Amino acid sequence: MFAVSAYSTIGIPLIPGAARPTAAVTTYATLLFADLHGYDALAERLAPVKVLPLLGEYFSVLTGAILEFGGQIIQLAEAELLAGFGVGDPRHSQIHEAVSAARTIQQRFAPIRASWQSKHSIDTGVGIGIHRGEVAIGTFGPLEQGATLVGDAAHLAAQLSRRARAGEVMLSAAVHLPQKSAMPLLHLPQLKLRGRSTPLDVWCVPAPTRLQLRHAALCEVA
């Protein structure tokens, strides 16, 4: 299950009346999870007062691109973000929109990454994972005012973001684009993720420039 206790929910409930559900509400959604690789070094070397505006730049890029392509900001946690596309709409999965938002994030963050490296000598990059699946809409906290999406689909998107090379987008087979798409895609070897019984079929939208910073070298251009 996707961990939610450390997250703050942004905005209004995803579905009207869902803020205080009397029963579990399930839906399908395309989940985009973004993780700032290199954040540990950033937080260790810089004072919190200096880290805060950097995170402001980072989240401004993420939220701007997601909202621009019709997504919803679900949760923020320190240097991570979960967004939903096509939430509760079986006719429109918004897979293309989610992938377009991810590519836009990578393009817009590139100059910010270069600026941070120049000013602070710290390498960073955004790893993004996208997956589509069933989730439950839940509310947490003493006031139960914020809705979140819970389930394996959200957890899997988070795992993909951490396994992607910084600057690239990793897609599960549930969301990979058709071959006729003009978007460059790499079909990777099946990925074995911790806690999963079977390997996962994954695709990658490679970065124009290969970044060395990564959690795992699984999304590379030959």
C-alpha positions in Angstrom: 0.0 0.0 0.0 1.2 3.5 -0.8 2.4 5.3 2.3 0.4 8.4 3.0 1.1 9.4 6.6 4.0 11.7 5.7 2.1 13.4 2.8 0.1 16.6 2.6 -2.8 16.7 0.1 -3.2 19.6 -2.2 -6.4 21.3 -3.3 -9.9 20.0 -3.2 -11.3 16.5 -3.1 -10.8 14.6 -6.3 -14.5 13.6 -6.5 -17.2 15.9 -5.0 -18.4 14.5 -1.8 -15.5 12.1 -1.4 -13.8 14.0 1.4 -15.6 12.0 4.0 -16.5 8.7 2.4 -18.8 6.3 4.2 -17.5 3.4 2.1 -14.4 2.7 0.1 -14.5 4.4 -3.3 -12.4 2.8 -6.1 -11.5 4.3 -9.5 -8.9 4.0 -12.2 -6.2 6.6 -12.7 -3.0 7.2 -14.5 -0.4 7.9 -11.8 2.7 10.1 -12.2 5.2 10.0 -9.4 8.2 12.4 -9.4 11.3 12.0 -7.2 14.1 14.5 -6.8 17.3 12.4 -7.1 20.2 14.0 -5.2 17.9 15.6 -2.6 19.7 13.8 0.2 23.0 15.6 -0.6 21.1 18.8 -1.1 19.5 18.6 2.4 22.8 17.5 4.0 25.0 20.2 2.6 22.7 23.2 2.7 20.9 24.9 5.5 17.1 24.4 5.5 16.5 28.1 4.8 18.5 27.6 1.6 16.8 24.3 0.6 13.3 25.8 0.9 13.5 28.2 -2.2 15.2 25.4 -4.2 12.2 23.1 -3.5 10.0 26.0 -4.4 11.6 26.1 -7.9 11.3 22.3 -8.2 7.7 22.1 -7.2 6.8 25.1 -9.4 8.0 23.2 -12.4 6.2 20.0 -11.5 2.9 21.5 -10.5 2.9 23.9 -13.5 3.4 21.1 -16.0 0.9 18.8 -14.4 -1.9 21.3 -14.3 -1.1 22.5 -17.8 -1.8 19.0 -19.1 -5.0 18.5 -17.1 -3.6 16.5 -14.2 -4.4 16.7 -10.5 -1.9 17.2 -7.7 -2.5 14.5 -5.2 0.3 14.6 -2.6 3.6 16.3 -1.8 6.2 15.0 0.5 9.5 16.8 0.9 11.0 16.1 -2.6 8.3 13.8 -4.0 5.1 14.4 -5.8 2.1 12.2 -6.8 -0.3 13.4 -9.5 -3.3 11.7 -11.1 -4.6 11.9 -14.7 -7.9 10.6 -15.9 -9.0 10.0 -12.4 -12.5 8.3 -12.4 -12.9 8.8 -16.1 -12.9 5.4 -17.9 -13.2 7.0 -21.3 -10.2 9.2 -21.1 -7.1 7.6 -19.5 -5.0 10.8 -20.2 -1.9 8.6 -20.7 -0.6 10.9 -23.4 -1.2 13.9 -21.2 0.7 12.3 -18.3 3.7 11.5 -20.5 3.7 14.9 -22.0 3.6 16.5 -18.6 6.6 14.3 -17.6 8.6 15.3 -20.6 7.8 18.9 -20.0 9.0 18.6 -16.4 12.3 17.2 -17.5 12.8 20.0 -20.1 11.9 22.8 -17.7 14.0 21.4 -14.8 17.2 21.1 -17.0 18.2 24.7 -16.6 17.4 24.6 -12.9 19.6 21.6 -12.4 22.4 23.4 -14.2 22.0 26.4 -12.0 22.0 24.4 -8.8 25.1 22.5 -9.9 26.9 25.8 -10.7 25.9 27.6 -7.4 26.0 24.7 -5.0 28.1 22.0 -6.7 25.3 19.4 -6.2 24.0 17.1 -8.9 20.3 16.6 -9.0 17.7 15.2 -11.4 14.1 14.2 -11.6 13.1 10.6 -11.9 9.6 10.0 -13.0 7.5 6.9 -13.0 4.1 6.5 -14.7 1.6 3.6 -14.2 -2.2 3.2 -14.6 -4.3 1.0 -12.5 -7.1 0.8 -9.8 -6.8 2.9 -6.7 -9.0 3.6 -3.7 -9.9 7.1 -2.7 -9.2 7.6 1.0 -9.1 10.4 3.5 -6.6 10.7 6.4 -5.8 13.0 9.2 -7.7 14.3 12.3 -10.0 16.5 10.2 -10.3 14.1 7.2 -10.3 17.0 4.8 -7.9 15.7 2.1 -8.4 12.9 -0.4 -5.6 10.7 -1.5 -5.2 7.7 -3.9 -4.2 4.4 -2.3 -3.1 1.2 -3.8 -0.6 -0.8 -5.7 -0.8 1.5 -8.8 0.4 4.5 -6.9 3.1 2.5 -5.1 4.3 1.1 -8.4 4.6 4.5 -10.0 6.7 5.6 -7.0 9.0 2.5 -7.4 9.5 3.3 -11.1 10.4 6.9 -10.4 13.1 5.8 -8.0 14.5 3.2 -10.4 14.6 5.6 -13.4 17.8 7.4 -14.2 17.6 11.0 -13.2 16.2 13.1 -16.1 14.2 10.2 -17.6 10.7 8.8 -17.5 9.9 5.1 -16.9 6.6 3.7 -18.0 4.9 0.4 -17.1 3.4 -1.7 -19.9 0.0 -0.4 -18.7 0.8 3.1 -20.0 3.4 2.7 -22.7 2.6 4.5 -26.0 2.0 2.7 -29.3 4.8 2.3 -31.8 3.2 4.9 -34.1 4.0 7.5 -31.4 6.7 10.0 -32.4 7.9 10.0 -28.9 11.2 8.2 -28.4 10.8 5.0 -26.4 13.2 2.3 -25.2 11.8 -1.2 -24.3 13.9 -2.3 -21.4 14.6 -5.7 -20.0 12.0 -6.9 -17.5 12.4 -5.2 -14.2 12.3 -7.0 -10.9 11.0 -4.7 -8.2 11.3 -5.4 -4.4 8.2 -7.1 -3.0 6.8 -8.1 -6.4 6.4 -11.7 -7.4 6.8 -11.3 -11.1 9.0 -9.0 -13.2 7.6 -5.9 -14.8 7.6 -5.0 -18.5 8.9 -1.4 -18.7 9.5 1.3 -21.2 11.7 4.4 -21.0 11.5 7.9 -22.4 15.3 8.7 -22.5 16.8 12.0 -21.6 18.4 14.0 -24.4 21.6 14.1 -22.4 22.5 11.1 -20.3 22.8 12.0 -16.6 25.0 9.9 -14.4 22.9 10.6 -11.3 20.5 7.7 -10.7 19.1 5.2 -8.2 19.7 2.4 -10.6 21.1 2.3 -14.2 18.1 0.8 -15.8 17.0 3.5 -18.3 20.0 4.2 -20.5 20.5 5.0 -24.2 22.9 2.5 -25.8 
